[in-house]
Amino acid sequence: MDKKVGKVVQIIGPVVDVEFEEGHLPEIYNAIHITSEGFDTKIKIDATAEVAQHLGENRVRCVAMEPTDGMVRGMRALDLGEPISVPVGKETLGRIMNV
């Protein structure tokens, strides 16, 4: 699988816009991993977001699953190539999931 790497271009609350290279746009509902690796920030960012909309001009609008405090423009965003998933089976039987 070809790695699709983009960069954060806008953050408004839990909504994050990410720009990818031409022809490397992730599908809607794909998980995006955003990291502060390589950035000098007070708060370490290691967040997952879900693609909610294609905006055009090689940009997607995502909804972050963790707080975006400390996230800045230019951070690396990696398309994980699949939707966010929750494990099922004996390990989750009888558990309550807050999603």
N, C-alpha and C positions, 0 to 999 in steps of 0.2 A: 504494500500500500504506500502511496506517495504521501509524505508528511505535508500537511497544509499548515504553514506558520504565518500568522498575521501579527498586527500590532494594534493596541488599544488607541482609539482616536477620540473617544468622548465617554465621560462617565457622568450620569445624572442619577443619583441614588442607586438603586439596584439595577438600573438599565445601563448596559455597556455596549458601545458601538465599536466594532473591530473591522479593520481593513485588511484584506488579503490580496495576494498577487492576482493578476489577470488569469482567469481560468482555474483558480484554486479555491472557489467559494464553497464553504461547507453546506451540507443539506440542512433544511429546517429540522429542528429537534436534536441535532447533533450536540454532543457535549464539547465544550471548549475549556481548556485548562489555561488559566492566566497565572503567571508567576512574576515575582519581583526579582528573579535571578538576574544579576548584572546591574541592578539599580541600587543606589545608596538611599534606602528608605528606613524610617524609624520602625515601621510595621512591616513584617514579612508577609507578603501576599502569596497565597497558594490556594486560589479559588477556582471553582467550577461554575460555568455558566452554560445556559442552554440557548441555542439559536432560535429566535422567535420570528424573525422577519428578515427578508432580503431587501436592502434599501436601494440597490443600484450602485454604480460606481465602485464595484468590488467591496462593498461594505455590508455587514450584517448587524442586526440589533439583537443583543442577547440579554437574558435575565440572569443575574448572578444568584447563586444558591448560598453564598456566604456574604458577610458585610463587605462593602467596597471601600471602607475607610482605609486610607493610605494608598489606594490604587491611583496611578498617574498615567497620563498619555504616554504612549511609546512602549509600554510593557508588552512582553512577548505573549502571544495567544496561540495555543496549539490545538488544532482540530483533532479530537480523539477518534473521529471516524464512525462513531456510533452514539445512539441516544444514551441518556443517563439511565441506569438500570438499578433495580433493587433485587438482592438475592432472595430466592424462595426455597423452601425446604424445611427440614427439621430445625435448622439453626434459627429460623425466624418464626416458627410455629408458636402461636400464642403471644407474639410481640405486637406492640402498637407502634406504627410508623407515623411520624409527624412530617408530612411533606408539603 
